[in-house]
Amino acid sequence: MFDSNIYEIFDSLEDGITIIDVKGRIVFLNKKAQKLDNIDLNEVVGRHVLEVYPSLSQRTSTLLNVLETGNSIKDNTQSFINFKGEKITTVNTTLPIIKNDKVVGAIEISRDLTSVKKITDELINLKNQLTIKKDSKDIERKLYTFMDIIGESNEILSVKNIAIKASNSSSPVFIYGETGVGKELFVQAIHTSSSRRNNPFIAQNCAAVPEQLLEGILFGTVKGSFTGSEDRPGLLELADGGTLYLDELNSMPLSLQAKLLRVIQDGVIRRVGDIKEKKVDVRFIASTNLHPEECLKRGLIRKDLYYRLNVISIEIPELKKRKSDIPLLVKHFIEKYSIKLGKSNLGISDDAMESLINYSWPGNIRELEHTIESIMNLKEDNLITLNDLPEHIKACKDFSLQNCIEQYEKKLIEDTLKICDNNVSLTAKKLNIPRQTLQYKIKKYFGSNIK
Ligand SMILES: Nc1ncnc2c1ncn2[C@@H]1O[C@H](COP(=O)(O)OP(=O)(O)OP(=O)(O)O)[C@@H](O)[C@H]1O
């Protein structure tokens, strides 16, 4: 049917390839397809598809369907038990082979999603267990509250303010913020402060699972909705009464976004392949780490869905735009990992802190947390110094003369105040400067007035 060297190319592919002729007889299975089905090409070549795969019928075989209609079938999820008894899940695209305007066969390309499907099934089971056992003490999942959000900058306080208001309602929320800024932290805090706090909180990253499986994960499936499917609730059902957080919404296929919009508007869901509808009461929170305008411009998010979700809008600023929070966060993570690693609470030198403040943190708070964690794992003494920092952060120390003089001045004032028992007049006398000048410098360096 094809040039002989194309079969060699097919054999080198990661996807399974199955080819049948116009009579439905197997012409070729590449190596991956033989592995998926646990079948030897020599045993099946020339035999009819239904003879080789007795669990299929004229109606359910996509290859025979395509042969009959001449139309291709795209992204069809299929789960089946192969000849070794293994459960295999593939996503298939089946195309007619046309010569001189006539269908002379069909080709099926199968992407192996077995391991991904296994992981997503386990994930749903786990989320299911968490929701079912929400009242039992033995499986208590600690969700974040507003108390866990560290930061006193105006930027973070105004975001917190909006989020606290959001927790008083059940309206949808749309959150935008770069990766690692704390979106999920805020979402959890909104849930735990809301009236839904005793009901499920479920988070799903839309980019973490293949598009073809996402619909089943969200909406659930019924037996027979696709080959090998099972009766299983989706996350929308599991989140009933609670909050569903959809992270990286821009990775959700547009067709699924349309179905989601219907759920938000009508409050009813239908499992994949089901005819019955079910009422659900879910609070929706969605987020993206790409600016919403950009998502709309690139057509990654449906406009109608965006406007429906953006009832309460929250934008979490990057860490570099709220540098005054860095010292607090650093201290918080030092404390956190001191407890976790069973170490005494470490200190941090001024120049190390200065580099941490000056660095731009493209990975935001997650990067800062990992940096502190990794330093603390290696640390043997009690003070984090410039030398403990990774080179790219260390390089952020400000070596300008003005800064060096200021750092020296700060240290000198600190030491003299200590010697003088925090008596400002005595310290000023010792440093030979007017008392008011000293008071101004104390405020500048330490942010407080020492009497
Ligand atoms: N203000 C904060 N105070 C304390 N910890 C924080 C704060 N913001 C973020 N974190 C911590 O930083 C890490 C990353 O936060 P989170 O997962 O909420 O970020 P995200 O914006 O949802 O990231 P992504 O977009 O990659 O999903 C978490 O360990 C979280 O606890």
The ligand as an SDF file (V2000), in Angstrom:
LIG
                    3D

 31 33  0  0  0  0  0  0  0  0999 V2000
    2.7390   35.2720   50.8020 N   0  0  0  0  0  0  0  0  0  0  0  0
    3.2310   34.0490   51.0490 C   0  0  0  0  0  0  0  0  0  0  0  0
    3.5650   33.6960   52.3100 N   0  0  0  0  0  0  0  0  0  0  0  0
    4.0850   32.4820   52.5640 C   0  0  0  0  0  0  0  0  0  0  0  0
    4.3000   31.5500   51.6360 N   0  0  0  0  0  0  0  0  0  0  0  0
    3.9740   31.8300   50.3710 C   0  0  0  0  0  0  0  0  0  0  0  0
    3.4080   33.0990   50.0120 C   0  0  0  0  0  0  0  0  0  0  0  0
    3.1680   33.0930   48.6920 N   0  0  0  0  0  0  0  0  0  0  0  0
    3.5620   31.8960   48.2450 C   0  0  0  0  0  0  0  0  0  0  0  0
    4.0430   31.1350   49.2330 N   0  0  0  0  0  0  0  0  0  0  0  0
    4.5880   29.7740   49.1140 C   0  0  0  0  0  0  0  0  0  0  0  0
    5.2340   29.6960   47.8420 O   0  0  0  0  0  0  0  0  0  0  0  0
    4.9560   28.4660   47.2030 C   0  0  0  0  0  0  0  0  0  0  0  0
    4.2840   28.7220   45.8680 C   0  0  0  0  0  0  0  0  0  0  0  0
    2.9590   29.2180   46.0800 O   0  0  0  0  0  0  0  0  0  0  0  0
    1.6960   28.7550   45.2040 P   0  0  0  0  0  0  0  0  0  0  0  0
    1.7800   27.3130   44.8530 O   0  0  0  0  0  0  0  0  0  0  0  0
    0.4720   29.2220   45.9100 O   0  0  0  0  0  0  0  0  0  0  0  0
    2.0030   29.6240   43.9080 O   0  0  0  0  0  0  0  0  0  0  0  0
    1.1820   29.6670   42.5140 P   0  0  0  0  0  0  0  0  0  0  0  0
    1.1130   31.0920   42.1080 O   0  0  0  0  0  0  0  0  0  0  0  0
   -0.1230   28.9470   42.6830 O   0  0  0  0  0  0  0  0  0  0  0  0
    2.1560   28.8880   41.5580 O   0  0  0  0  0  0  0  0  0  0  0  0
    1.8320   28.1940   40.1110 P   0  0  0  0  0  0  0  0  0  0  0  0
    1.3630   29.2690   39.1920 O   0  0  0  0  0  0  0  0  0  0  0  0
    3.1580   27.6680   39.6760 O   0  0  0  0  0  0  0  0  0  0  0  0
    0.8050   27.1430   40.3780 O   0  0  0  0  0  0  0  0  0  0  0  0
    4.1100   27.6570   48.1690 C   0  0  0  0  0  0  0  0  0  0  0  0
    4.9500   26.7880   48.9110 O   0  0  0  0  0  0  0  0  0  0  0  0
    3.4770   28.7110   49.0540 C   0  0  0  0  0  0  0  0  0  0  0  0
    3.1810   28.1980   50.3210 O   0  0  0  0  0  0  0  0  0  0  0  0
  1  2  1  0
  2  3  1  0
  2  7  2  0
  3  4  2  0
  4  5  1  0
  5  6  2  0
  6  7  1  0
  6 10  1  0
  7  8  1  0
  8  9  2  0
  9 10  1  0
 10 11  1  0
 11 12  1  0
 11 30  1  0
 12 13  1  0
 13 14  1  0
 13 28  1  0
 14 15  1  0
 15 16  1  0
 16 17  2  0
 16 18  1  0
 16 19  1  0
 19 20  1  0
 20 21  2  0
 20 22  1  0
 20 23  1  0
 23 24  1  0
 24 25  2  0
 24 26  1  0
 24 27  1  0
 28 29  1  0
 28 30  1  0
 30 31  1  0
M  END
$$$$
